[in-house]
């Protein structure tokens, strides 16, 4: 009869987070590590919007759809679809005249260790 102890150690890393919805969106990185934001889908309606991150401000054109897999629009615009944020930094998209300007978004936030 053999008796042994089995011990498994799990490292608990933070899981990715998904931001999805409509209207203005803001995210502050409080993970203690760098994160990567990937914009899968962003639709701006009747008026332009502003994207801000780490001291950078980018105008997002009205009537357009942006996203990681919409290469024709993303490649022909100055709107980044993948952004790195250090701990404590904030990312936001704000409609220029109303929060309804941001018709829809889907953004995934991936921690550096995740």
C-alpha positions as CSV (number, residue, x, y, z in Angstrom):
1,X,0.0,0.0,0.0
2,X,1.5,3.3,-1.1
3,X,0.2,6.5,0.4
4,X,1.4,9.8,-1.0
5,X,0.4,13.4,-0.8
6,X,-0.5,15.2,-3.9
7,X,-0.4,19.0,-3.9
8,X,-1.2,21.2,-6.8
9,X,-0.6,24.9,-6.7
10,X,-2.6,27.2,-8.9
11,X,-1.5,30.6,-9.8
12,X,-4.5,32.8,-9.9
13,X,-4.1,35.3,-12.7
14,X,-6.7,37.9,-13.5
15,X,-9.0,36.9,-16.3
16,X,-9.7,39.1,-19.2
17,X,-12.6,41.7,-18.8
18,X,-15.1,42.6,-21.5
19,X,-16.7,46.0,-21.8
20,X,-19.7,45.9,-24.0
21,X,-22.7,48.3,-24.5
22,X,-23.5,51.8,-25.8
23,X,-22.9,55.3,-24.6
24,X,-19.7,56.8,-23.1
25,X,-17.2,54.3,-21.8
26,X,-14.3,54.7,-19.4
27,X,-11.9,52.2,-17.9
28,X,-9.1,52.8,-15.4
29,X,-6.5,50.2,-15.1
30,X,-6.2,49.2,-11.4
31,X,-4.8,45.7,-11.9
32,X,-1.3,46.5,-10.7
33,X,0.1,45.5,-14.1
34,X,0.0,46.5,-17.7
35,X,-3.1,45.7,-19.7
36,X,-3.9,45.5,-23.4
37,X,-7.2,46.9,-24.7
38,X,-8.5,45.5,-28.0
39,X,-11.4,47.3,-29.6
40,X,-13.3,44.5,-31.4
41,X,-16.2,46.8,-32.3
42,X,-16.9,50.5,-32.0
43,X,-19.8,52.3,-33.8
44,X,-20.1,56.1,-33.7
45,X,-23.5,57.5,-34.7
46,X,-24.6,61.0,-35.6
47,X,-21.7,63.1,-34.3
48,X,-18.0,62.5,-33.7
49,X,-16.6,61.1,-30.5
50,X,-13.2,61.5,-28.7
51,X,-11.0,58.6,-27.6
52,X,-8.5,59.4,-24.9
53,X,-5.7,57.4,-23.3
54,X,-2.3,58.2,-21.7
55,X,-2.4,61.9,-22.6
56,X,-3.4,61.1,-26.3
57,X,-6.7,62.4,-27.7
58,X,-8.0,61.0,-31.0
59,X,-11.1,62.2,-32.9
60,X,-13.4,59.3,-33.9
61,X,-15.4,60.1,-37.1
62,X,-19.1,59.9,-37.1
63,X,-21.0,57.3,-39.1
64,X,-18.1,54.8,-39.0
65,X,-17.5,51.3,-37.5
66,X,-14.1,50.6,-36.1
67,X,-12.6,47.4,-34.8
68,X,-9.9,44.8,-34.7
69,X,-11.4,42.8,-37.6
70,X,-12.6,45.7,-39.7
71,X,-9.2,46.3,-41.4
72,X,-10.5,48.5,-44.2
73,X,-11.8,51.2,-41.8
74,X,-9.1,50.7,-39.1
75,X,-6.2,50.8,-41.7
76,X,-7.5,54.0,-43.3
77,X,-8.1,55.9,-40.0
78,X,-5.9,57.2,-37.2
79,X,-8.1,55.4,-34.6
80,X,-6.1,52.7,-32.8
81,X,-7.8,49.4,-32.2
82,X,-5.2,48.0,-29.8
83,X,-3.8,50.0,-26.9
84,X,-1.5,49.2,-24.0
85,X,-2.2,50.9,-20.6
86,X,0.1,51.0,-17.6
87,X,-1.3,50.6,-14.1
88,X,-3.3,53.7,-13.1
89,X,-3.9,54.9,-16.6
90,X,-7.4,55.6,-18.0
91,X,-9.0,55.0,-21.4
92,X,-12.2,56.6,-22.5
93,X,-14.5,57.2,-25.5
94,X,-16.9,60.1,-25.2
95,X,-19.5,61.3,-27.6
96,X,-18.9,65.0,-28.6
97,X,-22.5,66.1,-28.2
98,X,-24.2,63.2,-26.2
99,X,-23.4,59.8,-24.9
100,X,-25.8,58.4,-27.5
101,X,-23.1,59.2,-30.2
102,X,-21.3,56.0,-29.1
103,X,-23.9,53.6,-30.5
104,X,-22.1,50.4,-29.5
105,X,-18.8,49.0,-28.4
106,X,-17.1,45.7,-27.5
107,X,-13.7,46.0,-25.9
108,X,-11.6,43.3,-24.3
109,X,-9.1,44.1,-21.6
110,X,-6.3,41.6,-21.2
111,X,-3.9,41.7,-18.2
112,X,-0.2,41.4,-19.0
113,X,0.0,38.1,-16.9
114,X,-3.2,36.8,-18.4
